Amino acid sequence: MYHFDSCPDRKNLGSLKWERYADKSILPLWVADMDFETAPEIVQALEARLKHGVFGYTIPYDSVHESVIQYLSKSHSYEIKEEWLHFLPGLVPAINLCCHAFTEATDSVMTLTPVYPPFLSAPKYAKRELITVPLSFNEKNQWTFDFEAMERAIRPDTKLFILCNPHNPVGRVYTKEELTQLSNFIEKHDLILISDEIHCDLILESSSQHIVSATIDENLAQRTITLMAPSKTYNLPGLACAFSIIQDPKKRTQFYKTIRGIITEINCFGYAACDAAYRHGEPWRIELIRYLNNNYTILKSFIEESMPQIVFKPMQATYLAWLNTSQLNIKSPTQFFEKHGIGLSDGTPFGDSNYVRLNFGCPKNRLIEGLERMHEALKKEGNLSE
Ligand SMILES: Cc1ncc(COP(=O)(O)O)c(C=O)c1O
């Protein structure tokens, strides 16, 4: 019903993804932005809004509130009240503002690496000390929390914990047991949790289920600032529409005071797209997941068969593959691949320079082209020998 095999050309439209490289022959497989056109149901809603012709300041309206509330209930068994919800132009400004709202100058902030770079920059921009704890591996060889290391690293001045679930870049969906243990840690150390769940509707593995942190128990519900958006799932980041959910009224007041005068109204197209995505986008999303799963299989098989020196742990969510290149003996893997026509995200700002991140949210042929270029480059430069 939907088509993911071909995509519109984005050149000369200011696409962050496609404008990055001066050398236009480089295939961009970096930033978390898919090449696909969004759901036609969303395009129709935007066309209808455009036809109206008046684009004044817009505040959240009943239909958007209702669609978000119903979506959270239906898709994530998360029952919220309208007053817990607040619209924002993005998760990144929200994470930065949370560092100001919920910590003092002498406090520290904890997060787990590797992680989406703004988690590492936000505390620094707010001049708060950052404590990073590396993720470890569980008995199934999956990335997981290392509570012993977290206990060793936590300090009395640590006030805020920033979680990424599903975790970008490692693609992990944390289980109820893991989140319950995290809830205990958060309570024991009297922390506030920022739970970035922007990738929650991009679960690839059918046996995995996203669990909203705030549904774990009442303790976590009261301590959590949940951040979400339809932008990653429906490829709408250019429309800048995201939202926070804060159950505790004190934290809501604290947050709203901090963002006052800084965060503007969301634009009317962001609301229209958000409303349509959650009301009518599900059939498209299901097809998208099927397509991404196929791309994931292509990627995994290609790496296992042709580039086994790239170490790649099974992932459960997102379209972002976290590839360990240390066995390739390449000094700067991102530069190496760029030189050979493949644009990947550098692992360094995520916290590990041995890795690159590959975005497979693109037509299958584009992915195969990228993988073949990687293989050719490694063969040519002699990096595939044992
Ligand atoms: C974990 C995570 N949070 C936030 C964002 C970006 O959010 P926004 O565009 O709403 O600022 C991304 C984008 O890749 C992400 O991966």
The ligand as a Tripos MOL2 file, in Angstrom:
@<TRIPOS>MOLECULE
LIG
   16    16     1     0     0
SMALL
NO_CHARGES

@<TRIPOS>ATOM
      1 C1         17.3860   10.0320   21.3880 C.3       1 LIG1
      2 C2         17.0540   11.2490   20.6040 C.ar      1 LIG1
      3 N1         16.5020   12.3140   21.2110 N.ar      1 LIG1
      4 C3         16.1970   13.4350   20.5400 C.ar      1 LIG1
      5 C4         16.4410   13.5360   19.1770 C.ar      1 LIG1
      6 C5         16.1220   14.8160   18.4470 C.3       1 LIG1
      7 O1         14.9790   15.3850   18.9260 O.3       1 LIG1
      8 P1         14.4490   16.7820   18.3880 P.3       1 LIG1
      9 O2         14.6440   16.7860   16.9010 O.co2     1 LIG1
     10 O3         12.9910   16.7360   18.7760 O.co2     1 LIG1
     11 O4         15.1930   17.8540   19.0860 O.co2     1 LIG1
     12 C6         17.0330   12.4650   18.5170 C.ar      1 LIG1
     13 C7         17.3610   12.5800   17.1020 C.2       1 LIG1
     14 O5         18.0080   11.7660   16.5260 O.2       1 LIG1
     15 C8         17.3380   11.2990   19.2350 C.ar      1 LIG1
     16 O6         17.8850   10.2330   18.6410 O.3       1 LIG1
@<TRIPOS>BOND
     1     1     2 1
     2     2     3 ar
     3     2    15 ar
     4     3     4 ar
     5     4     5 ar
     6     5     6 1
     7     5    12 ar
     8     6     7 1
     9     7     8 1
    10     8     9 2
    11     8    10 1
    12     8    11 1
    13    12    13 1
    14    12    15 ar
    15    13    14 2
    16    15    16 1
@<TRIPOS>SUBSTRUCTURE
     1 LIG1         1 GROUP 0 **** ****
